Amino acid sequence: MLKIEDLKITINDNHIIKGISFEAGPGEIVGLVGESGSGKTITSLAVAGLLPENFHIQGEIHKGDDSSKGTKVGFIFQEPMTALNPLMKVGRQIEEVLKINTKIGSKERKERVIKMMEQVQLENVEEVYNKYPYELSGGMRQRVVIAIATILKPSIIIADEPTTALDVDTSQAILEIILDINKKVKSTILFISHDLSVISKICSRVIVMKDGRIIEEGSTRDILNNPKHDYTKKLISAANLETKVEVATAGENILDIRDVTLYHFDKHKKEDISGNINFSIRRGEILGLLGKSGCGKSSLSRAIAGLSGLYNGNIIKKCSNIQMIFQDPYGSLNPSKTIGFILSEPLRNKGISKAEIKDKVIKTLLEVELSPDYYNRYPDMLSGGQRQRVSIGAAVISEPDLLIADEPVSALDVTIRSQILELILKMQQKHGMSVLMISHDVMVLNNTCDRIIKWEEFIK
């Protein structure tokens, strides 16, 4: 169903994919594994025909019966907010796929959309149908993207980190949906992930990529139980490694949340999301906030950062510099500006010379595991994990009093994840800043936080 022969991809004389070849048969689920920047997403975009014109492609990509026009390809994107039209209700966006590709009437289209929304575990589907992307949580948006990609039951499905931003329960539900589609229509699935535990659950075969090359491939069992390449061994070792980090001693409260209720407007009608939120963060403390996708964690973080006024109650801030690491890195980065400009922006108007600003930006790039070469690149030239590191760098470069980290490592592979967490911890210890670490991953919070609050504990 899918055959790639000697694929090479370059941009501005930079060789990204360096001659890779592999096949995937009908109904087969093949995992594409590697660190951020290894070339996984670029390869998948080439298969789907979605690479920008400035990328030069050599080699052959065969889909179906060598006639790609007759082969439907569904793409589940890594960053749902950038894949969805912010000005169109999500129900219409799913329905648009049917409107363009089928001749069924509007009534049947909506019925199929509602059924698909239920299959991807969206609740209150009639209400969600009429909502805009910004009104949904990251997890809900991802499920909408999955519905768009799979509603036509395509012959080939490319799933680029489809469960990265989801909590464990929702992630498992999404995997079951993908497996169900694979079983019913025998879709070939190219499943891209840095999470080997997910790969082991869903893939029959694994391809390991590094620096634009395939370094090892074989059955999932053989790769995970008997890896031959040192890099593959490193990935497997990192996936099984738990490191308890040192945390600082905390002082007086820097933030108090008192009787806060979050809300939004549905058809101009005010509706509560959640209420009775009460907690405090102490100076120098790392506080973990654990909850499922869609519970309101991100809405609360935006309210604390002063980016949303959709709440009642009191948010008492005893500091002036609050910065935020967003869950969706691409949506938080200006696509028309270079990485150097983005990182230097928080330092402007602070009485620092241009030379000093550039020096600090270069140091920050190195701290987040990016080379100085990235200074003149643009966000669309980076992988998802690399964009997340830029987002982290932009948040910490001004040395905030309070750092809100909304799923800061959810888009990163296991080997980079620990480095980013250690980086946040080093800066927290060096500058005494407080950190609100928001995640659905209890492992991340257990390894980094002084205290953990479960959303259910203070939501009545």
N, C-alpha and C positions, 0 to 999 in steps of 0.2 A: 504493500500500500504506500510506503514511503521509502525512497532510496536516494541517498546523497552520495555523490561521487566527487572526490577531490575538491571540496568546497573551500574557496579562498575568499576572504573579505578584507578589503582595505579602505581606509579613509585618510585622506591627506598624507599618503605614503606610509601610514601606520598600519602594519599588518596585524589585524585582529584575529581572524580565523586563518589558520596556516595549513590548509589542505587536509580536511577531515572527510571520512567516508563511513557510512553506516546504513543499515536497513532496519525497517520495522514492518512486520507482516500484519495482515488483517486481524483485528482483535487483540493485537499484542500491546502491552503497556511497557514502554521502555523508559527507564529513568535516566535523566541527564544530570550528572552531579559535578560539582566543583565550587571553588571559592568564588566570591564576588569578583567580577572582572575576568573570569576564565573563558568567557565567550558563549555561555549557555543561552542567554537571552538573545544575543545577536544572531546565533544560529537559528533559533526558533522564529525570529522575525523574518529571516531570509526564507525559511520554509513557507511562511504565511504570505510572503510578498509584501511585507509591511516596512521594509527598510527605507529610509529616506534616500533621495536621489544621489546625495553626495557619497554614499557607500558604493564601492565598486565590487561587483560579484563575479567570480570565475568558478567554473565547475558546473556540475549538473544536479538539479533537484527534480526528481521524478515523483509525482503524486498520482496514485490510482493507476489507471491504465495508460500512463504516459501522457494523458491529456488533462492537465491541471484545471482546465475550464470546467470539466464535468465532475470534479472532486470538491466536495464541500469541506472547508477547513474552519473549525471553530477555535477561537483564541481566548483563553482565560488569562487576563493580564494581571501582573503582579501588583499594580497600583490602581485600584478601582476608581478612585476619585478622578484621575486623569483620563480614564477610559470612558467615563460617562459624560454626557452633555449636561452641564450645570443648569441650563435653561429649559430643559425638557423633563417632564415627570417620568419617573422610572418605568411605569407601566407602558407608556407610549414608546419608550426606548426599546423595551423587549418586543413590543408589538411591531415595531418598525422592521425588524428582521423578517417577520412573516409577511408584512405588507409588500416588501421589496421582492421576496423570493417565492411567494405563493399567490394563488388567485382566490383564496378563501375570503369570505365576507367578514365584515367588522365584528359581528356578534361572535362568530366562531373564533376569530383571532383573539378576542378578549378572553373567551373561555379557555383557550389553550394557554394564554399568558398566565391567567389566574392559577391554572393547574400546575404550570411550571414553577411559579412562585412558591406554591405549596411544597413542591418536590424539593426545592432548595432550602426548605425549613424556615421560610419567612412567615412571621405571624401577622395576623390581622391584614391579610393580603389585599382586601378591598381598600383599606386605608393606605397601605404602602403603595398600591398602584398609582395613587394620586399625589404622592409625595415627590419632592425634588431630592437629588442626591445629597445636598447639604443637610437635609433633615434626617438622614439615616446615619447610623454608626458605621465605622469602618467595616465591621463584619457583615452588616446588612448590605452595604454597597458591594462587597465582594460577592455575596450571593446573587445580587442582581446581575453582575458581570457574568457569573457562571450560567445564569438562566439565559442571557443573551447568546452566549457561546454555544449552548447545547440544545436550544429549543428546536433547531432544525435537524437534530440527530445527525451531525456531520460524520463523514467518513474518517476524517482525521481531526483529533482534538489536541491542541497544544495547550498545556496547563503550566503556566509560568508562575511557580510559587503560589498555587491557588489557596493554600491554607496558612500562609505565613502570618497574617494579621489576626487569625481566629484563635479563640480559646480551644482547649483540648476537646471538649464535648462537641462544639460546632465543627471543628476540624475533622473529627471522626465522621460526623454526619455528612460533610461535604465529600469526603473520600468514598463513603458508601454510595452517594449519588453518582459520582464519576464511575465507580465500579458497576453500578446498575446500568448506566447508559452503555458502558463497554460490553456488558453481558447481553443486552437486548438488541443492540444494533451492530455489534462487532466493530465498533470504532477503533481505529488505531490511535493510541494515546502516547504523545511525547510528554512525559511528566518531568518538569524541571524543578529541582529542589536542592537546597543545601542540607536538608534534614534527613539524615540517613534512616531515622526511625520511621519516617513517613514512607520513604522509598522502599523499605523492607516490607511494609504492609501492602503495597499496591503494585509494585513492579516485578515483572518476571525476569527482566534483564536490565543491566546497569551499564552506562557509558560514563567514564570518568574523564573530565576535561581539566586541563591546566594550561594557561597561557596560550589559548587558541588552538590547542592540539588535543587529540584523544590519546591518553596515556595508558588506559586499561579498559577493557570491556569484557563482559561475560554474564553468566546467570547471577541473579541477586545473591543466591546462596553462596556461590563460589567467591564472589567479590567480597562479601561481608565476612565470610568465614576463613577465606584463604587469599587475602590480598597480596599481590606480587610487587606492586610499585610502592616505594617509600611514601609517596604523596598520598596514595590511597590509605595506607596504614595510618598516616597522620590524621586524615579525615575521620577514620573510624575511631582512633584513640581520642580525638577531641570530642566526638559525639558521646563517648562514655565517661568523660572527665568531669567531675564536679569539684570546684575549688571554692572553699569558704574563705571570703576575703575579710580583712581587718576593717572594722568600722570605728569612726571617731566617737568620742564622748560628747554628748549633746548638752546644750545649755538652755537658756530661757526660750519661750515660744517666739517664733518669727512669723507664724501664721495661725490664725484661729478661725475655724469654720463653725458658725453658730446657727443652728436651726435653718439651714439652707434648703430650699426647695427649687429644683430645676424644672423649667417648663419650656414649651415651644408653642407655636401657633399653627393650628390646623384649620384651614379655611377661615382664617381670621378669628378662630375660637381658641382661647388659651387653654392648653392642656398640660397637666403636670407630668413630668417624666419620672421623677422620684423626689422624695422628701425626707425630712428629719435627718439631715446630714450634719454630723457633729464630730469634729476631730481637730487636733492641733499638730503643728510641726515645730520641733524645737530647733534652735540654732545649731548648725553642725550635724544635724540628724539626717539619716536617709530613711524615709518612711515609704513603705510599699503599700500600694493600693491594688488589691486583687479583685478582679471581677470578670464576668463573661462579656463577650462582645455585645454591644448594644445596651448595656445596663446604665450608661450615663457617665462613665469615667472621663471620656474625652470632653464631654460638655462641661463637666465640673472643672477640668483643667483649663479650658478656655475662659471660664468665668474668673478663676483665680488670676490668670494672666492679664485680665482686663480686656479680653478679646470678645467677650459676650456679656450682655447685661440681662440675659434671660434667666433670672433667678430672683427669689425672694429670700430674706434673711440677711445675715451679716458675714461678710468675708473681711476679716480684720488683718491687714498686712502691715507688719512692723519692719518693712524694708522698702527700698526704692527700686532696686534693679532685679527684676524677675525676667528670666529668659525661658524659652520653651523649645524642646526637641519634639517636632511633630511626628505623628505616626506615618504620614505620607510625605516622604522627603521631596519628591518631585513637585508636588503641589505647593510646597513651601519655598521653593527656589525660583527666582526670576529666570525664565528660560532665555531672556535676551541679554543677560549679563554673564560675564566670565566668573569663574570660581573665585578668582582673586578679588574681584569687585564685591561679590556677595559676602566674603569673609571680612573684607575691610570696612563694610558699611557700618557695623556697630561701633567702630572706633573713630568715625568721623566726628567732627565738632567736639573733640575731647582734648584739643590742644596738643595733639601728637603730630609729629612731622610725617610727611609721606614716606620717607625712608624708614622711619620707625614702624609705621603701619605695615609696610610691605614685609619688614623683617619679622614682625609678630605673626602675620598671615602665613609666611613660609614655615615658621616654627609650629604653628597650629596644624598645618597640612601634615607635617611630619608626625605630630602627636597622634593624629587620627589615621595614621598608616597610609598616607597619600604622599607621593613624591612632589617636589616643587614644580614638576612639569605640568601639574594640574592647574597651576595658577592661571593660565591663559585658555583653559578649556571651558566649554559650556556644559550645562547640566545634561543635555541630550547626548553628549559624548561619553557619559559615565554609565556604569551599571547601577542597578538598584542599590546594592550595598555601598558602592562608592558615593552615591548621592546622599545616602543616610549619614555617612561619615562627614560629608560637607555640612549637612544640616546640624550635626552635633558640634562641629567646629564653629559654626556661626553662632550657636547658642552659648558656648563656653568662652569664646574669645574675649568677651568684655568682663569676665570674672564676676558673674552675678551673685547676689546674696541668696537667691532661691532659684534652683533649676528644676523645672517641671519636665520630666522625661516621659513622654507618652509613647509607650512601646518602642523604646530607643534601639532595641536590637532585634526586633521581630523580622526585619528584612535581611539580616546578616547571617552568613553561614557560621557554623559552629566554631571554626578556628578564629574568626575575626570577632565573634560575639564576646568572648572572654576578654580580648584586648580592649574593646570599647568600654566594657564595664569597668575594667581596671583603670582605664583612662579617666572615666567619670569619677571614680573613687580617689584617684591621685589628686585631681583638681579639687575635689571636695575636702580632702585632708589638708592640702596646701593652703587653700584660701578660706577654709572654714565655712563654706557655703552649705546650705541645706538643700536636700534633694527630695522631690516627690517622684517616686518611681512607680509609674502606672503600667500594669501588665496583666495579661491573662495567664502568664506562665509562672507557676508557683516556684519552679526551679530557679528562675532568674531572681525572683524576690528573696528566696531563701539564701541565695549566695551573695546578696549585696546589701540587704536592709537591716537596720537596727530593730525596727518594728514592722509588722505587717497588719494592715486593716483589711478585712474582707468586706466587700460592699454590702453583703447581706447583714452584717453585724449592726450597722447603724441606719439601714433603710428599713423602715417599718411599713 
